[in-house]
Amino acid sequence: MTSTPAENRQVVERYWECHFRRAWDEMKTYFSGDAHYTDAGVDPTGATGGNEIIQRLRLGIEPLSGYYHFPKHMIAEGHIVVTEHMERWEFPTGEAVDHPFASVMEVADGKITRWHDYSHLNNILDMAPAWWITHISGGWADGLPAIPTFD
């Protein structure tokens, strides 16, 4: 079955809605079994399949006290959907970072098969708290590290 650009855009719009609610289990359902996600230019290996992709995303996003989406432009052509957007990352220790992205997703048969994010990673790394950098530095592949608590 071939989906239209409008249908592919709807898949991505629904995915973003789940993503910013951090509905991890629901997010997994949007990816094909061989879907690939990476931060282009930073992470050549990335993650494959819904379980790995969500585990990879949770590493950086789950510890945030606030996570907000500011979509700007979305273009759908053929099986490609490009989203220009800004994310606001709020840390429980008071730091906040506005981080722009261009996200390129390929969609086939209602599932995201490829997602590559393009951003200026140093924007996050320069402004995020040291505890978060330490948290993500261990990676996600061996299981998620415990999220630090702040009282």
N, C-alpha and C positions, 0 to 999 in steps of 0.2 A: 504494500500500500504506500503510495506516495502522498505525503502531506503538502499542503500549500504553505507559502511563506506566512500567511496570516495564522494558520493553525500552529506553525512552529513558534511564532511570536507568542501565542497564547500559552504554550507549554512553558516557555521561558518566563513569562509574566507570572504564571502560577508558581513556578519554582522559586522566583525571587520572593514572593509573598511568604512561602514556607521558610525560606532561608533566613529572613530577617525576624521571624518568630523563633528561630532556632528549633524548629520542629524536626529533629534529627531523623527519626524513623520515617516520617513522611517525605523528607528530602530524598532519602535513598530511592524511593519509588520512581523518581524522575530520571534515573540513570540506567542506561543499558548495562548489561553484564560486563561488557568490555569498554565502557566509557573511560575516558582519560581526562584527568584534571592536572594542571600545573600552573605555577606562577612562572610565566615565560621569562627566560633569561636568568632565573634564579634557581629553579628546581628542575633540572633536566629529567629526573626520574618521574616525579609526580606521583599520582595515585591512580589505580585502575579499579573500576567497579564501584558500585554504590557504597559498599562497606568501607573500603579504603578511602574513598573520597570524603565521606563523612568523618571518619576518624581523623583524617588530615585537617579538615576544616575545624573540627572541634578543638584541636590543639591550640590554635590561636584565638578562636572566637569564644569558646565556652567560658573562659575566665572573665570576660568583659562584664561590667555592671550595666552597661548600656550599649546598644548596637542598633544603628539607625541607617536607613536607606534614603538617598536623595537621587532618584533616577533623573537623567537629563534627556538623553536621546536613545531611541531603540530603532534599529534598522533590521528588517528581515528581507533577505533575498535568497531564493532557493532554499537550501537546507541550513543556511547560516543566519544566526541572529547575533547582532552586535549591540551591546548595551554600554553606553557611556553613563557613568554614575559616580556618586561620591558616597562613601561610607563614613559615618562618625563612630569612632571607637572610643568608648568611655571606660576607664579602668577604675576598679574599686578604691584605688589610692588617690583618685582625684584628677589624674591626667586625662586629656581628651585630644584625639587626633582626627582631623578631617582628611580622609585619604581618597583621592580620585582613582578610578579604574576605567579601563576599557576591557570588557569581558566578551570574548568571542566564543559562541557555542554553536555546535553543529547538532541538529536534531533529525532523527530518522524514526519513523513509525511512532511518534509521540514520546520518544525518549531522547535525552541528551546523551550524545555519543562522544563528544569532545568538548572540553571547556578549558580555554587558556586565558588566564588573567594577565593583563599588561598594566603595570603600575610602576611608580618610583618607590621601590621598597625602602630606600633610605628615609623616606618621609615618615614611615612607621618606626623604623629602627632608631632614628634620631630623636623621636619624641616619646616613644613608649618607655614605661618604667623598666628599670634594670631587672626586677623580679620577673617580668613577662619575658624579656629576652632570655633569661636563664630557663624559664619554663619551656619555651619553644625550642631551645637549642638541643634538647635531647631527641627531638623528632617524635614522630607518631608511630613508626613502623613496629616498635616493640611494645606497643600499648601506651595508652595515654598516661602521662605523669599526673600525680595528684595536683589539684588546683590549690594554690596557696590560699590561706584564709587570712583575713585582716579584721581585727577587732579593735 
